[in-house]
Amino acid sequence: MGKLKGFMEYRRVLPADREPLERIKDWNEFHGEMSAEQLGDQGARCMDCGTPFCHSGFMLSGMTAGCPIHNLIPEWNDHVYRGFWRDAYDRLMKTNNFPEFTGRVCPAPCEGSCVLGIIQPPVTIKNIECSIIEHAFAEGWVEPKQIAVRTGKKVAVVGSGPSGLACADQLNKAGHTITVFERDDRIGGLLMYGIPNMKLDKQTVVQRRVDLMSAEGVEFVASTEVGVNYPADKLLSEFDAVVLCTGATNPRDLNAEGRELGGIHYAMEFLRSSTKSVLDGTEPALSAKDKNVVVIGGGDTGTDCVATSLRQGCKSVIQLEIMPKPADFRQDDNPWPEWPKVFKVDYGQEEAAAVQGQDPRRYLMMTKKFIGENGQVSAVEVSKVEWIKQEGRTIPVPVSGSEEIIPAQLVLLAMGFLGPEAQLLQSLGVEQDSRSNIKADEKSYRTSLDKVFAAGDARRGQSLVVWAINEGRAAARECDRFLMGCTSLP
């Protein structure tokens, strides 16, 4: 698995990105590529560790440790090192339906649990994964596979995000006739409209995979919202099984004075508008052009809002985070193989720093109220906070006298999601749990309704793309078992 002592000979190297001031002029992907020889050197760094944790995939201290879909990482690292690219591709596809997605947008918990990471920077697992699948596409190895035998069973998958696509792909391979319903005008869900084009190209990456699945027999029905323009009872009567993969798209709101002012939007509303305008070649319905933008929330979605605002020509952008700035290195309470809670500069912050001269993030900041003029937001009043333990809980408390006013004509709320939207679930009569997620058994993925399954963020709550793929695959396996009495799906 890799070269003996390769981790001692080669340092961690990633391909060079396009310069920030150059890449913000377009919506193209900005990561560079490496030669096969360079990638082989990176694969050589994979240690022959006695117990690999990179492919473990479990929750540790509330965080993901290792790969949830259990990618055979040491094996394909070794194949890349030896130049056996076809073998690397074959091993990769045993566990991952869409490595071109995870190789671009997954935060790589596998690298956080890499054994080498205890003493050195970890193996570049994510980049090697992406390189394997793109090499396979370039070589023509990724071709539609015709299904030899059809079972005659019809399955509806509601939602075409990563869990829905993974579920549909697996069930189609099992020989069932699959119809995927998507309420948006394009297939892909979160992958299409929730992630900006510069992180995940919609045409050359997402649509490429959708077209491949279509050629294999999966039917996609866009602009169709079950429970709105497609009756929920029709879904139950016309299909032998239904899998709900609707995602957790109910955004967390901010209860602050002035919230009703115009110019305050949820992050996904903004990102969807931007990506749709890029794909349609039109002006975005929501634009940051010539505006002072305040992004409230410090996660990946907040970073995407920063990068998108810059590309739209904002006057300035500030990102507010209520949590303290992470440490530069692992702390004693965050040991390996936990996900490393350390400070990092993502692509959006790097771009903002290049444009504005400094990182846009401001930590330990609380939004107190929104200030407006003529019904539109014009500023945000914030204050510093300190985290204090009270009655067994740690809560943020405003620091007296630290209030300040930040100009803002566009405010984007990127504070996560509370669960799936209720309309479809109520129209179907599906039971929900205490967190509003679809209540489904953790082993069978079956809901309170006969022949109805659930997977992805709609079942487990807001999570990673790689968890969504894991859920979609698992729900497909159990759905196949329900339909046929047994299953050969992994």
Rosetta blueprint (number, residue, H / E / L):
1 M L
2 G L
3 K L
4 L L
5 K L
6 G H
7 F H
8 M H
9 E H
10 Y L
11 R L
12 R L
13 V L
14 L L
15 P L
16 A L
17 D L
18 R L
19 E L
20 P H
21 L H
22 E H
23 R H
24 I L
25 K L
26 D L
27 W L
28 N L
29 E L
30 F L
31 H L
32 G L
33 E L
34 M L
35 S L
36 A H
37 E H
38 Q H
39 L H
40 G H
41 D H
42 Q H
43 G H
44 A H
45 R L
46 C L
47 M L
48 D L
49 C L
50 G L
51 T L
52 P L
53 F L
54 C L
55 H L
56 S L
57 G L
58 F E
59 M E
60 L E
61 S L
62 G L
63 M E
64 T E
65 A E
66 G L
67 C L
68 P L
69 I L
70 H L
71 N L
72 L L
73 I H
74 P H
75 E H
76 W H
77 N H
78 D H
79 H H
80 V H
81 Y H
82 R H
83 G L
84 F L
85 W H
86 R H
87 D H
88 A H
89 Y H
90 D H
91 R H
92 L H
93 M H
94 K L
95 T L
96 N L
97 N L
98 F L
99 P H
100 E H
101 F H
102 T H
103 G H
104 R H
105 V H
106 C L
107 P L
108 A L
109 P H
110 C H
111 E H
112 G H
113 S L
114 C L
115 V H
116 L H
117 G H
118 I H
119 I L
120 Q L
121 P L
122 P L
123 V L
124 T L
125 I H
126 K H
127 N H
128 I H
129 E H
130 C H
131 S H
132 I H
133 I H
134 E H
135 H H
136 A H
137 F H
138 A H
139 E H
140 G L
141 W L
142 V L
143 E L
144 P L
145 K L
146 Q L
147 I L
148 A L
149 V L
150 R L
151 T L
152 G L
153 K L
154 K E
155 V E
156 A E
157 V E
158 V E
159 G L
160 S L
161 G L
162 P H
163 S H
164 G H
165 L H
166 A H
167 C H
168 A H
169 D H
170 Q H
171 L H
172 N H
173 K H
174 A L
175 G L
176 H L
177 T E
178 I E
179 T E
180 V E
181 F E
182 E L
183 R L
184 D L
185 D L
186 R L
187 I L
188 G L
189 G L
190 L H
191 L H
192 M H
193 Y H
194 G H
195 I L
196 P L
197 N L
198 M L
199 K L
200 L L
201 D L
202 K H
203 Q H
204 T H
205 V H
206 V H
207 Q H
208 R H
209 R H
210 V H
211 D H
212 L H
213 M H
214 S H
215 A H
216 E L
217 G L
218 V L
219 E E
220 F E
221 V E
222 A L
223 S L
224 T L
225 E L
226 V E
227 G L
228 V L
229 N L
230 Y E
231 P L
232 A H
233 D H
234 K H
235 L H
236 L H
237 S H
238 E H
239 F L
240 D L
241 A E
242 V E
243 V E
244 L E
245 C L
246 T L
247 G L
248 A L
249 T L
250 N E
251 P E
252 R L
253 D L
254 L L
255 N L
256 A L
257 E E
258 G L
259 R L
260 E L
261 L L
262 G E
263 G L
264 I E
265 H E
266 Y E
267 A H
268 M H
269 E H
270 F H
271 L H
272 R H
273 S H
274 S H
275 T H
276 K H
277 S H
278 V H
279 L H
280 D H
281 G L
282 T L
283 E L
284 P L
285 A L
286 L L
287 S L
288 A L
289 K L
290 D L
291 K L
292 N E
293 V E
294 V E
295 V E
296 I E
297 G L
298 G L
299 G L
300 D H
301 T H
302 G H
303 T H
304 D H
305 C H
306 V H
307 A H
308 T H
309 S H
310 L H
311 R H
312 Q L
313 G L
314 C L
315 K L
316 S E
317 V E
318 I E
319 Q E
320 L E
321 E E
322 I L
323 M L
324 P L
325 K L
326 P L
327 A E
328 D L
329 F L
330 R L
331 Q L
332 D L
333 D L
334 N L
335 P L
336 W L
337 P L
338 E L
339 W L
340 P L
341 K L
342 V E
343 F L
344 K L
345 V L
346 D L
347 Y H
348 G H
349 Q H
350 E H
351 E H
352 A H
353 A H
354 A H
355 V H
356 Q H
357 G L
358 Q L
359 D L
360 P L
361 R E
362 R E
363 Y E
364 L L
365 M E
366 M E
367 T E
368 K E
369 K E
370 F E
371 I E
372 G E
373 E E
374 N L
375 G L
376 Q E
377 V E
378 S E
379 A E
380 V E
381 E E
382 V E
383 S E
384 K E
385 V E
386 E E
387 W E
388 I E
389 K E
390 Q E
391 E L
392 G L
393 R E
394 T E
395 I E
396 P E
397 V E
398 P E
399 V L
400 S L
401 G L
402 S L
403 E L
404 E E
405 I E
406 I E
407 P E
408 A L
409 Q L
410 L E
411 V E
412 L E
413 L E
414 A L
415 M L
416 G L
417 F E
418 L E
419 G E
420 P L
421 E L
422 A H
423 Q H
424 L H
425 L H
426 Q H
427 S H
428 L H
429 G L
430 V L
431 E L
432 Q E
433 D L
434 S L
435 R L
436 S L
437 N L
438 I E
439 K L
440 A L
441 D L
442 E L
443 K L
444 S L
445 Y L
446 R E
447 T L
448 S L
449 L L
450 D L
451 K L
452 V E
453 F E
454 A E
455 A L
456 G L
457 D H
458 A H
459 R H
460 R H
461 G L
462 Q L
463 S L
464 L L
465 V H
466 V H
467 W H
468 A H
469 I H
470 N H
471 E H
472 G H
473 R H
474 A H
475 A H
476 A H
477 R H
478 E H
479 C H
480 D H
481 R H
482 F H
483 L H
484 M H
485 G L
486 C L
487 T L
488 S L
489 L L
490 P L
